[in-house]
């Protein structure tokens, strides 16, 4: 089945530092999604990418859809304490009828800790 | 924006009892909703796809008689954990995709503790 390999598994950084995490897949995805999950909450969508090579920003966050369509990265610049949480990449599953956008495959997650 | 509401956020139940978790799309209709399970510091694992007006589709290894899913309306799906055991303790999360969009929106999650 489809799998997403996300790295690093965890990061411990100082406030103000930049952060980079990435996801790779053995199969092609036509959409890449990046979510953040706060403790005890559901994931919240940060950035959605739809086109190979696309580079999209959302405030201090920047994400890119790899040109091979098999990878994506997320960067966070000038981290702040509220950036703490788990970050997931995700892509829609494929089925016999096409792509099912709601049915997602998730990466393993990157646990981010920011020290003040 | 698209809002998905999940209730309750936390529930503690005794072994052998059943627990119902609700997932509502507040400002859009969802013919399909999804139920995930998450263990501490791990990723989300898809349990089943909830289809309005028809039977749910379960992922391999998920017991359909254990985790009953009902999608009676375009805005509500329920997950019932039947005859709960301590190993069913987990974080359960639902999601839905509004029409004309491709991104999934998630509920707040339900922390189930079976004692």
Interface residues (C-beta under 8 A of the other chain):
Chain A: X31 X33 X35 X40 X41 X42 X43 X44 X45 X48 X50 X86 X88 X90 X92 X101 X102 X103 X104 X106 X107 X108 X109 X111
Chain B: X4 X6 X9 X32 X33 X34 X41 X42 X43 X44 X46 X49 X91 X93 X95 X96 X97 X101 X102 X103 X104 X105 X106 X107 X108 X109 X111
